[in-house]
């Protein structure tokens, strides 16, 4: 169930959990992409053995010649990948869960990172916060909270994030997609008991739309700007940082919950619940990736570029 919820970002212990540990939760697709490059190569035929002397041929007239062996390459997908490859395949962002990542990297994507020294320090901070604070908290939460309830909570928070997806689909002039997103919200808010059940997808085939303000700005032609990692936030570019703030301003919790600490508490719950659904996210990462920061940067920029191209 957890893998299907995966296709991005504690008050000192609780406070820090509240803001989104996506900075250390977004991982790279570089290894999976390598397998796709191999898959695109032509099959290689094994060398044919030299011809046998005529005397041997006449002695073995009953035996058929051995057929040449053909070696083919099969790309790694989310279904066939080993656990460590699946962990590197993509971000924790719920809107991107289950997204296959078998497309070769785009060589035109520029890794513009003038603040690399600062970003690496922030990345290390975020990674360690996830490893030593968020993940242990999520393990305890997972121990007491049944999977079905975790899924229902995730569905409810996803339903509440509808306004940002809807508005961005309208801004992208994808009115059919916007109507689907609105339909999902109305169906799940009523038949789905306030969004606890994703009836729109399960019974009607209406999939959640993938849209955010950073993507919208990219579709409008704004460049990404420098890569940026901030504490307690997912990896960003300057453009996506502006989009991240704009999408946050469209979250209804900030307008209908009167006290900031109530909204903060709900954000903490959403973060821990989301991390609990992805407990194996970093399993074996340190051993399998030489430069985790560069891998995350490349994977993030490739995914954002792909999402913008798909939205055009």
KOLVEX-852968 format. One record per residue (C-alpha): x, y, z; residue number from 1. Coordinates in nm, 2 decimals. Last residue first. Layout:
N
{X=X Y=Y Z=Z seq=NUM}
...
REM end
This chain:
312
{X=0.29 Y=2.30 Z=-2.24 seq=312}
{X=0.24 Y=2.11 Z=-1.92 seq=311}
{X=0.45 Y=1.81 Z=-2.03 seq=310}
{X=0.74 Y=2.05 Z=-2.09 seq=309}
{X=0.70 Y=2.21 Z=-1.75 seq=308}
{X=0.69 Y=1.87 Z=-1.57 seq=307}
{X=1.00 Y=1.75 Z=-1.77 seq=306}
{X=1.20 Y=2.05 Z=-1.67 seq=305}
{X=1.09 Y=2.01 Z=-1.31 seq=304}
{X=1.19 Y=1.64 Z=-1.31 seq=303}
{X=1.53 Y=1.71 Z=-1.46 seq=302}
{X=1.60 Y=1.99 Z=-1.22 seq=301}
{X=1.51 Y=1.77 Z=-0.92 seq=300}
{X=1.71 Y=1.47 Z=-1.04 seq=299}
{X=2.02 Y=1.68 Z=-1.11 seq=298}
{X=2.01 Y=1.85 Z=-0.77 seq=297}
{X=1.94 Y=1.53 Z=-0.59 seq=296}
{X=2.23 Y=1.35 Z=-0.76 seq=295}
{X=2.46 Y=1.64 Z=-0.70 seq=294}
{X=2.37 Y=1.64 Z=-0.33 seq=293}
{X=2.40 Y=1.26 Z=-0.30 seq=292}
{X=2.75 Y=1.24 Z=-0.44 seq=291}
{X=2.87 Y=0.88 Z=-0.43 seq=290}
{X=2.53 Y=0.72 Z=-0.42 seq=289}
{X=2.47 Y=0.35 Z=-0.34 seq=288}
{X=2.60 Y=0.33 Z=0.02 seq=287}
{X=2.44 Y=0.65 Z=0.14 seq=286}
{X=2.11 Y=0.57 Z=-0.02 seq=285}
{X=2.08 Y=0.23 Z=0.14 seq=284}
{X=1.72 Y=0.29 Z=0.26 seq=283}
{X=1.65 Y=0.66 Z=0.22 seq=282}
{X=1.28 Y=0.64 Z=0.12 seq=281}
{X=1.21 Y=0.33 Z=0.32 seq=280}
{X=0.97 Y=0.51 Z=0.56 seq=279}
{X=0.76 Y=0.66 Z=0.28 seq=278}
{X=0.40 Y=0.64 Z=0.42 seq=277}
{X=0.54 Y=0.74 Z=0.76 seq=276}
{X=0.70 Y=1.05 Z=0.60 seq=275}
{X=0.36 Y=1.16 Z=0.47 seq=274}
{X=0.20 Y=1.11 Z=0.81 seq=273}
{X=0.48 Y=1.30 Z=0.98 seq=272}
{X=0.44 Y=1.59 Z=0.74 seq=271}
{X=0.06 Y=1.60 Z=0.75 seq=270}
{X=0.06 Y=1.59 Z=1.13 seq=269}
{X=0.32 Y=1.87 Z=1.15 seq=268}
{X=0.11 Y=2.08 Z=0.91 seq=267}
{X=-0.20 Y=2.02 Z=1.12 seq=266}
{X=-0.01 Y=2.14 Z=1.43 seq=265}
{X=0.10 Y=2.45 Z=1.24 seq=264}
{X=-0.26 Y=2.53 Z=1.14 seq=263}
{X=-0.35 Y=2.50 Z=1.50 seq=262}
{X=-0.05 Y=2.70 Z=1.61 seq=261}
{X=-0.15 Y=2.98 Z=1.37 seq=260}
{X=-0.48 Y=3.04 Z=1.53 seq=259}
{X=-0.81 Y=3.10 Z=1.35 seq=258}
{X=-0.82 Y=2.81 Z=1.11 seq=257}
{X=-1.02 Y=2.91 Z=0.80 seq=256}
{X=-0.77 Y=3.13 Z=0.62 seq=255}
{X=-0.44 Y=2.95 Z=0.67 seq=254}
{X=-0.61 Y=2.61 Z=0.63 seq=253}
{X=-0.74 Y=2.71 Z=0.28 seq=252}
{X=-0.39 Y=2.68 Z=0.12 seq=251}
{X=-0.37 Y=2.94 Z=-0.16 seq=250}
{X=-0.09 Y=3.13 Z=0.01 seq=249}
{X=0.12 Y=2.81 Z=0.01 seq=248}
{X=0.09 Y=2.79 Z=-0.36 seq=247}
{X=0.23 Y=3.15 Z=-0.39 seq=246}
{X=0.52 Y=3.07 Z=-0.16 seq=245}
{X=0.61 Y=2.76 Z=-0.35 seq=244}
{X=0.58 Y=2.94 Z=-0.68 seq=243}
{X=0.83 Y=3.21 Z=-0.57 seq=242}
{X=1.06 Y=2.93 Z=-0.45 seq=241}
{X=1.00 Y=2.75 Z=-0.78 seq=240}
{X=1.14 Y=3.06 Z=-0.97 seq=239}
{X=1.44 Y=3.09 Z=-0.74 seq=238}
{X=1.50 Y=2.72 Z=-0.79 seq=237}
{X=1.40 Y=2.48 Z=-0.52 seq=236}
{X=1.50 Y=2.18 Z=-0.31 seq=235}
{X=1.24 Y=2.11 Z=-0.04 seq=234}
{X=1.22 Y=2.33 Z=0.27 seq=233}
{X=1.33 Y=2.27 Z=0.63 seq=232}
{X=1.65 Y=2.48 Z=0.58 seq=231}
{X=1.68 Y=2.63 Z=0.23 seq=230}
{X=1.82 Y=2.47 Z=-0.08 seq=229}
{X=1.85 Y=2.68 Z=-0.40 seq=228}
{X=1.93 Y=2.62 Z=-0.77 seq=227}
{X=1.98 Y=2.95 Z=-0.95 seq=226}
{X=1.72 Y=3.09 Z=-1.19 seq=225}
{X=1.44 Y=2.87 Z=-1.33 seq=224}
{X=1.36 Y=3.08 Z=-1.64 seq=223}
{X=1.02 Y=3.24 Z=-1.68 seq=222}
{X=0.85 Y=3.14 Z=-2.01 seq=221}
{X=0.48 Y=3.12 Z=-1.92 seq=220}
{X=0.52 Y=2.74 Z=-1.89 seq=219}
{X=0.79 Y=2.80 Z=-1.63 seq=218}
{X=0.57 Y=3.03 Z=-1.44 seq=217}
{X=0.30 Y=2.77 Z=-1.44 seq=216}
{X=0.54 Y=2.50 Z=-1.32 seq=215}
{X=0.65 Y=2.72 Z=-1.03 seq=214}
{X=0.28 Y=2.79 Z=-0.96 seq=213}
{X=0.19 Y=2.43 Z=-0.92 seq=212}
{X=0.02 Y=2.16 Z=-1.12 seq=211}
{X=-0.01 Y=1.78 Z=-1.13 seq=210}
{X=-0.38 Y=1.68 Z=-1.16 seq=209}
{X=-0.52 Y=1.41 Z=-0.94 seq=208}
{X=-0.66 Y=1.12 Z=-1.14 seq=207}
{X=-1.03 Y=1.09 Z=-1.22 seq=206}
{X=-1.09 Y=0.72 Z=-1.29 seq=205}
{X=-1.45 Y=0.73 Z=-1.17 seq=204}
{X=-1.46 Y=0.47 Z=-0.89 seq=203}
{X=-1.12 Y=0.47 Z=-0.74 seq=202}
{X=-1.00 Y=0.81 Z=-0.86 seq=201}
{X=-1.31 Y=1.01 Z=-0.77 seq=200}
{X=-1.37 Y=0.80 Z=-0.46 seq=199}
{X=-1.05 Y=0.91 Z=-0.31 seq=198}
{X=-1.16 Y=0.84 Z=0.05 seq=197}
{X=-1.09 Y=1.07 Z=0.35 seq=196}
{X=-1.18 Y=1.37 Z=0.12 seq=195}
{X=-1.45 Y=1.51 Z=0.34 seq=194}
{X=-1.64 Y=1.19 Z=0.35 seq=193}
{X=-1.55 Y=1.06 Z=0.00 seq=192}
{X=-1.90 Y=1.09 Z=-0.13 seq=191}
{X=-1.91 Y=1.46 Z=-0.04 seq=190}
{X=-1.56 Y=1.61 Z=-0.03 seq=189}
{X=-1.43 Y=1.34 Z=-0.27 seq=188}
{X=-1.69 Y=1.42 Z=-0.53 seq=187}
{X=-1.66 Y=1.79 Z=-0.51 seq=186}
{X=-1.28 Y=1.79 Z=-0.50 seq=185}
{X=-1.25 Y=1.54 Z=-0.79 seq=184}
{X=-1.49 Y=1.75 Z=-1.00 seq=183}
{X=-1.28 Y=2.06 Z=-0.93 seq=182}
{X=-0.97 Y=1.88 Z=-1.04 seq=181}
{X=-1.14 Y=1.74 Z=-1.35 seq=180}
{X=-1.27 Y=2.09 Z=-1.44 seq=179}
{X=-0.91 Y=2.23 Z=-1.41 seq=178}
{X=-0.79 Y=1.95 Z=-1.64 seq=177}
{X=-1.05 Y=2.05 Z=-1.90 seq=176}
{X=-0.96 Y=2.41 Z=-1.85 seq=175}
{X=-0.59 Y=2.37 Z=-1.92 seq=174}
{X=-0.53 Y=2.74 Z=-1.98 seq=173}
{X=-0.21 Y=2.73 Z=-1.77 seq=172}
{X=-0.36 Y=2.99 Z=-1.54 seq=171}
{X=-0.67 Y=2.76 Z=-1.51 seq=170}
{X=-0.45 Y=2.46 Z=-1.43 seq=169}
{X=-0.27 Y=2.67 Z=-1.18 seq=168}
{X=-0.59 Y=2.78 Z=-1.00 seq=167}
{X=-0.71 Y=2.42 Z=-0.98 seq=166}
{X=-0.39 Y=2.28 Z=-0.84 seq=165}
{X=-0.36 Y=2.55 Z=-0.58 seq=164}
{X=-0.72 Y=2.52 Z=-0.48 seq=163}
{X=-0.70 Y=2.14 Z=-0.44 seq=162}
{X=-0.46 Y=2.13 Z=-0.15 seq=161}
{X=-0.74 Y=2.04 Z=0.09 seq=160}
{X=-0.80 Y=1.72 Z=-0.11 seq=159}
{X=-0.44 Y=1.61 Z=-0.06 seq=158}
{X=-0.47 Y=1.67 Z=0.31 seq=157}
{X=-0.78 Y=1.44 Z=0.32 seq=156}
{X=-0.62 Y=1.17 Z=0.10 seq=155}
{X=-0.31 Y=1.16 Z=0.33 seq=154}
{X=-0.53 Y=1.12 Z=0.63 seq=153}
{X=-0.72 Y=0.84 Z=0.47 seq=152}
{X=-0.40 Y=0.66 Z=0.37 seq=151}
{X=-0.26 Y=0.69 Z=0.72 seq=150}
{X=-0.59 Y=0.55 Z=0.85 seq=149}
{X=-0.56 Y=0.25 Z=0.62 seq=148}
{X=-0.20 Y=0.19 Z=0.72 seq=147}
{X=-0.29 Y=0.16 Z=1.09 seq=146}
{X=-0.13 Y=0.42 Z=1.33 seq=145}
{X=0.05 Y=0.30 Z=1.64 seq=144}
{X=0.38 Y=0.17 Z=1.49 seq=143}
{X=0.36 Y=0.42 Z=1.20 seq=142}
{X=0.37 Y=0.71 Z=1.44 seq=141}
{X=0.67 Y=0.57 Z=1.61 seq=140}
{X=0.85 Y=0.52 Z=1.28 seq=139}
{X=0.75 Y=0.87 Z=1.17 seq=138}
{X=0.91 Y=1.02 Z=1.48 seq=137}
{X=1.23 Y=0.82 Z=1.40 seq=136}
{X=1.22 Y=0.94 Z=1.04 seq=135}
{X=1.16 Y=1.31 Z=1.13 seq=134}
{X=1.44 Y=1.35 Z=1.39 seq=133}
{X=1.76 Y=1.17 Z=1.31 seq=132}
{X=1.75 Y=1.09 Z=0.94 seq=131}
{X=1.51 Y=1.37 Z=0.83 seq=130}
{X=1.70 Y=1.64 Z=1.03 seq=129}
{X=2.03 Y=1.49 Z=0.90 seq=128}
{X=1.91 Y=1.53 Z=0.54 seq=127}
{X=1.79 Y=1.89 Z=0.60 seq=126}
{X=2.12 Y=1.99 Z=0.76 seq=125}
{X=2.32 Y=1.83 Z=0.48 seq=124}
{X=2.11 Y=2.00 Z=0.22 seq=123}
{X=2.16 Y=2.33 Z=0.40 seq=122}
{X=2.53 Y=2.29 Z=0.40 seq=121}
{X=2.54 Y=2.18 Z=0.03 seq=120}
{X=2.32 Y=2.48 Z=-0.06 seq=119}
{X=2.56 Y=2.73 Z=0.10 seq=118}
{X=2.86 Y=2.59 Z=-0.09 seq=117}
{X=2.66 Y=2.56 Z=-0.41 seq=116}
{X=2.53 Y=2.91 Z=-0.43 seq=115}
{X=2.62 Y=2.96 Z=-0.80 seq=114}
{X=2.42 Y=2.65 Z=-0.89 seq=113}
{X=2.30 Y=2.65 Z=-1.25 seq=112}
{X=2.26 Y=2.29 Z=-1.34 seq=111}
{X=2.15 Y=2.35 Z=-1.70 seq=110}
{X=1.90 Y=2.11 Z=-1.85 seq=109}
{X=1.98 Y=2.08 Z=-2.22 seq=108}
{X=2.12 Y=1.73 Z=-2.18 seq=107}
{X=1.76 Y=1.60 Z=-2.09 seq=106}
{X=1.80 Y=1.29 Z=-1.88 seq=105}
{X=1.67 Y=0.97 Z=-2.03 seq=104}
{X=1.30 Y=0.89 Z=-1.96 seq=103}
{X=1.24 Y=0.59 Z=-1.73 seq=102}
{X=1.11 Y=0.78 Z=-1.44 seq=101}
{X=0.77 Y=0.65 Z=-1.38 seq=100}
{X=0.55 Y=0.88 Z=-1.17 seq=99}
{X=0.40 Y=0.68 Z=-0.88 seq=98}
{X=0.41 Y=0.97 Z=-0.65 seq=97}
{X=0.44 Y=1.31 Z=-0.81 seq=96}
{X=0.16 Y=1.50 Z=-0.66 seq=95}
{X=0.25 Y=1.36 Z=-0.32 seq=94}
{X=0.60 Y=1.53 Z=-0.33 seq=93}
{X=0.83 Y=1.27 Z=-0.18 seq=92}
{X=1.06 Y=1.31 Z=-0.48 seq=91}
{X=1.18 Y=1.06 Z=-0.72 seq=90}
{X=1.36 Y=0.74 Z=-0.84 seq=89}
{X=1.64 Y=0.72 Z=-0.58 seq=88}
{X=1.44 Y=0.50 Z=-0.34 seq=87}
{X=1.33 Y=0.29 Z=-0.64 seq=86}
{X=1.69 Y=0.23 Z=-0.73 seq=85}
{X=1.78 Y=0.11 Z=-0.37 seq=84}
{X=1.47 Y=-0.12 Z=-0.36 seq=83}
{X=1.56 Y=-0.30 Z=-0.69 seq=82}
{X=1.37 Y=-0.18 Z=-1.00 seq=81}
{X=1.11 Y=-0.40 Z=-1.17 seq=80}
{X=0.79 Y=-0.22 Z=-1.08 seq=79}
{X=0.92 Y=0.14 Z=-1.08 seq=78}
{X=1.09 Y=0.07 Z=-1.41 seq=77}
{X=1.44 Y=-0.04 Z=-1.51 seq=76}
{X=1.50 Y=-0.06 Z=-1.88 seq=75}
{X=1.56 Y=-0.39 Z=-2.04 seq=74}
{X=1.88 Y=-0.45 Z=-2.24 seq=73}
{X=1.91 Y=-0.71 Z=-2.50 seq=72}
{X=2.19 Y=-0.96 Z=-2.57 seq=71}
{X=2.15 Y=-1.18 Z=-2.88 seq=70}
{X=2.32 Y=-1.52 Z=-2.89 seq=69}
{X=2.40 Y=-1.65 Z=-3.24 seq=68}
{X=2.23 Y=-1.98 Z=-3.33 seq=67}
{X=2.45 Y=-2.29 Z=-3.29 seq=66}
{X=2.48 Y=-2.48 Z=-3.61 seq=65}
{X=2.28 Y=-2.79 Z=-3.63 seq=64}
{X=2.43 Y=-3.13 Z=-3.54 seq=63}
{X=2.37 Y=-3.42 Z=-3.77 seq=62}
{X=2.66 Y=-3.33 Z=-4.00 seq=61}
{X=2.91 Y=-3.36 Z=-3.72 seq=60}
{X=3.19 Y=-3.57 Z=-3.87 seq=59}
{X=3.16 Y=-3.39 Z=-4.20 seq=58}
{X=3.20 Y=-3.06 Z=-4.02 seq=57}
{X=3.50 Y=-3.18 Z=-3.82 seq=56}
{X=3.68 Y=-3.29 Z=-4.14 seq=55}
{X=3.59 Y=-2.96 Z=-4.30 seq=54}
{X=3.75 Y=-2.76 Z=-4.02 seq=53}
{X=3.51 Y=-2.57 Z=-3.80 seq=52}
{X=3.42 Y=-2.21 Z=-3.88 seq=51}
{X=3.51 Y=-1.95 Z=-3.62 seq=50}
{X=3.25 Y=-1.89 Z=-3.35 seq=49}
{X=3.02 Y=-1.60 Z=-3.41 seq=48}
{X=3.06 Y=-1.30 Z=-3.18 seq=47}
{X=2.76 Y=-1.23 Z=-2.96 seq=46}
{X=2.51 Y=-0.99 Z=-3.11 seq=45}
{X=2.45 Y=-0.66 Z=-2.94 seq=44}
{X=2.10 Y=-0.52 Z=-2.92 seq=43}
{X=2.09 Y=-0.15 Z=-3.02 seq=42}
{X=2.11 Y=0.10 Z=-2.74 seq=41}
{X=1.80 Y=0.27 Z=-2.61 seq=40}
{X=1.78 Y=0.03 Z=-2.31 seq=39}
{X=2.12 Y=0.13 Z=-2.20 seq=38}
{X=2.01 Y=0.49 Z=-2.18 seq=37}
{X=1.71 Y=0.38 Z=-1.99 seq=36}
{X=1.93 Y=0.20 Z=-1.73 seq=35}
{X=2.12 Y=0.52 Z=-1.69 seq=34}
{X=1.80 Y=0.71 Z=-1.62 seq=33}
{X=1.72 Y=0.48 Z=-1.33 seq=32}
{X=2.05 Y=0.57 Z=-1.17 seq=31}
{X=2.00 Y=0.94 Z=-1.22 seq=30}
{X=1.65 Y=0.97 Z=-1.09 seq=29}
{X=1.75 Y=1.17 Z=-0.78 seq=28}
{X=1.59 Y=1.22 Z=-0.45 seq=27}
{X=1.36 Y=1.47 Z=-0.29 seq=26}
{X=1.31 Y=1.40 Z=0.08 seq=25}
{X=1.61 Y=1.59 Z=0.22 seq=24}
{X=1.48 Y=1.93 Z=0.11 seq=23}
{X=1.13 Y=1.79 Z=0.13 seq=22}
{X=1.14 Y=1.82 Z=0.50 seq=21}
{X=0.83 Y=2.02 Z=0.51 seq=20}
{X=0.76 Y=2.29 Z=0.76 seq=19}
{X=0.62 Y=2.12 Z=1.07 seq=18}
{X=0.89 Y=1.88 Z=1.16 seq=17}
{X=1.11 Y=2.16 Z=1.29 seq=16}
{X=0.86 Y=2.25 Z=1.56 seq=15}
{X=0.82 Y=1.90 Z=1.69 seq=14}
{X=1.18 Y=1.82 Z=1.79 seq=13}
{X=1.29 Y=2.17 Z=1.82 seq=12}
{X=0.93 Y=2.22 Z=1.77 seq=11}
{X=0.94 Y=1.94 Z=1.53 seq=10}
{X=0.93 Y=1.92 Z=-0.03 seq=9}
{X=0.90 Y=1.57 Z=-0.42 seq=8}
{X=0.47 Y=0.76 Z=-0.89 seq=7}
{X=0.44 Y=0.70 Z=-0.34 seq=6}
{X=0.10 Y=0.59 Z=-0.24 seq=5}
{X=0.14 Y=0.26 Z=-0.43 seq=4}
{X=0.46 Y=0.18 Z=-0.24 seq=3}
{X=0.28 Y=0.24 Z=0.09 seq=2}
{X=0.00 Y=0.00 Z=0.00 seq=1}
REM end
